[in-house]
């Protein structure tokens, strides 16, 4: 495939990933308006976030496996269509239940967009070009996820529905162009789908989401004993070994358990949980700015811009560095930078200029851990027919970190009488998480070992 055609593919999946990830955070500024529109309480309104992430997690491995079986293009188009359908239902909602249904359908479709897009890169780009391509896609994911609240704030004056109306023309354009630009790929024939694994996985994730969502962040440890919390967490924990057993004994599992035979995959997916926690921490940055700097809500939202710009600039560069130096050096350096930035923010949040500098440093670090390196590892460790499923593992673990991180950070903030101390404690906790991530990166393969693995997996049937 020539360079021009590859670039057209990259631009098209770039738009799809941007749209899907944007809807994670874009509703943030609109929550008070939606809450008033449907006359609901704070706990219910939090499901606008939670239901999207929940079905995102369910859709990720399911759609990734379907793309391995039925081909990339058809499933990518299906994902975009499902996402658009969910947007239409959300826009036309006459009740909160209808809106939750729309958000669930949106999340289900979005869950498949990223792993299938990453698998397209593995299918169409030569090994020496994949890092740069994944860097671009990775920057979109991190950039749009953090930029979402800013765009949401700009569209909100026209009505909260406009946050979702913009998805419709973009989705239609992607679907039409997909048939002209994306290559048609043949999947596997005569493969039975893993419905048992899919059902157990969905129940496990749903139980985790329900339990985490019902935790009372102002009385964390007492709320763990609530009948609305611990039974769901226990069910989720019990279903995990059952899922592992099921997936080990089936030819085409929806969760590609066999990839975990690789130490590299174990390290990458563990780091991905930490990246989810870091993403959640960034959502609290405007609130920290209000508390530490006494800014208005609108001005506090602007304090995220230095971080977003640093992330957007660094992520494509990280992709180029991956092709030259490999993931170990890049990940170790980037995680160390992220750790420094989080500690700076923890101790110097009350200084306006140091707040900005901290955001830039965090953005540079996030440009590494959020995007291409982990996906580069999964492309290297996954044989061609399992590439999308490998990408799904990264998405799933990252989303798990987001689900847990929201409740955990809220609990730490709520446990302190002085709010600023609560925020500082929360960011110190996340900084220690990144130290663990940093230690994990030391176990990654160097560039020579990675190239050797890549040559092996490319030859696998």
Buried (B, 14 or more C-beta within 10 A) or exposed (E): EEEEEBEBBBEBBBBBBBBBBBBBBBBBBBBEBBBEBBEBEEEEBBBBBBBBBBBBBBBBBBBBBBBBBBBBBBBBBBBBBBBBBBBBBBBEBEEBEBBBBBBBBBBBBBBBBBBBBBBBBBBBBEBEBBBBBBBBBBBBBBBBBBBBBBBBBEBBEEEBBBBBBBBBEBBEEBBEBBEEBBEEBEBEEEEEBBEBBBEBBBBBBBBBBBBBBBBBBEEBEEBBEBEEBBEBBEBBEEBEEBBBEBBEEBEBBBBBBEBBEBEBBBBBBBBBBBBBBBBBBBBBBBBBBBBBBEBEEEEBBBBBBBBBBBBBBBBBBBBBBBBEBBBBBBBBBBBBBBBBBBBBBBBBBEBBEBBBBBBBBBBBBBBBBBBBBBBBBBBBBBBBBBBBBBBBBBBBBBBBBBBBBBBBBBBBBBBBEEBBBBBBBBBBBBBEBBBBBBEBBEEBBEBEBBBEBBEEBEEEE
